[in-house]
Amino acid sequence: MRMDKLTTKYQQAFADAQSLAVGQDNQFIEPVHLLLALLQSRAGVNVQRLREACIKAVDRLPKVEGHGGEVQLSRDLSNLFNLTDREAQKKGDQFIASELFLLALA
């Protein structure tokens, strides 16, 4: 999927997800990284339980030392990106919004 098709806010959330994966020594950027990044950017919305569950899920992911901070998309996240791209195309949308990711995740 072309990352330039993501809306600006979605691109920022993805960058935050990547930083989260690097900071947690995870080798792959998983859907839970992106979900947590989206939740953290939604100020004013009460999603505390879901945020806490995501943090625990990220903490349980395998950690890899010595990978030099290089992370890649996991298979699950890649599949979700493809689903969001397909939904955007069905709707005739030129850009892919984070809402479509949440829809695909559900």
Secondary structure in CASP SS format (residue, H / E / C, confidence):
PFRMAT SS
TARGET T0000
AUTHOR 0000-0000-0000
METHOD secondary structure of the structure
MODEL  1
M C 1.00
R C 1.00
M H 1.00
D H 1.00
K H 1.00
L E 1.00
T C 1.00
T H 1.00
K H 1.00
Y H 1.00
Q H 1.00
Q H 1.00
A H 1.00
F H 1.00
A H 1.00
D H 1.00
A H 1.00
Q H 1.00
S H 1.00
L H 1.00
A H 1.00
V H 1.00
G H 1.00
Q C 1.00
D C 1.00
N C 1.00
Q C 1.00
F E 1.00
I E 1.00
E C 1.00
P H 1.00
V H 1.00
H H 1.00
L H 1.00
L H 1.00
L H 1.00
A H 1.00
L H 1.00
L H 1.00
Q H 1.00
S C 1.00
R C 1.00
A C 1.00
G C 1.00
V C 1.00
N C 1.00
V C 1.00
Q H 1.00
R H 1.00
L H 1.00
R H 1.00
E H 1.00
A H 1.00
C H 1.00
I H 1.00
K H 1.00
A H 1.00
V H 1.00
D H 1.00
R H 1.00
L C 1.00
P C 1.00
K C 1.00
V C 1.00
E C 1.00
G C 1.00
H C 1.00
G C 1.00
G C 1.00
E C 1.00
V C 1.00
Q E 1.00
L E 1.00
S C 1.00
R H 1.00
D H 1.00
L H 1.00
S H 1.00
N H 1.00
L H 1.00
F H 1.00
N H 1.00
L H 1.00
T H 1.00
D H 1.00
R H 1.00
E H 1.00
A H 1.00
Q H 1.00
K H 1.00
K H 1.00
G C 1.00
D C 1.00
Q C 1.00
F C 1.00
I E 1.00
A C 1.00
S H 1.00
E H 1.00
L H 1.00
F H 1.00
L H 1.00
L H 1.00
A H 1.00
L H 1.00
A C 1.00
END
